[in-house]
């Protein structure tokens, strides 16, 4: 019963947002302003769940997402669910934020000991290569070869396609599925 009520509430929210957006796109300024207000609250809740560890970033990401929705509003297909389109935009903004934070942390990570970089034994690198080789050996060629050529050797998708005899799209799919399979293997899901 609770699930039915929640689904009903979500559908009502979807319809309200869609109605406000469509009226706004038709030139009704007050409806568009209402759409942006409703969307702000929706995005805030959506992003707060995903940024529980970074609560200070939520508001900035809400604003970035609102701006992106506004700039891309002409690409919305009224035949598709509005919240799915909005969530895709917000997820891209979230990924951008996490990439920026990662780069910033890498750039500001102090070197505690200038010799720590050279103090690691050469055997660690060899062990890592051997472990990676064992993981990759568990994948079929259609996944293993694209990962080796594109991710490890740094070849372009086109170069990897020529080398493997696969199409470029098959190389992209192979990399994606292979990385997903490797993650499952590492987690122990397989």
Secondary structure, DSSP 8 states (H G I E B T S, - for coil): -HHHHHHHHHHHHHHHHHHHHHHHHTT-HHHHHHHHHHHHHHHHHHHHHHTTT-GGGHHHHHHHHHHHHHHHGGG--TTS-HHHHHHHHHHHHHHHHHHHHHHHHHHH---S-TTHHHHS-HHHHHHHHHHHHHHHHTS-HHHHHHIIIIIIS---HHHHHHHHT--HHHHHHHHHHHHHHHHHHHHT--
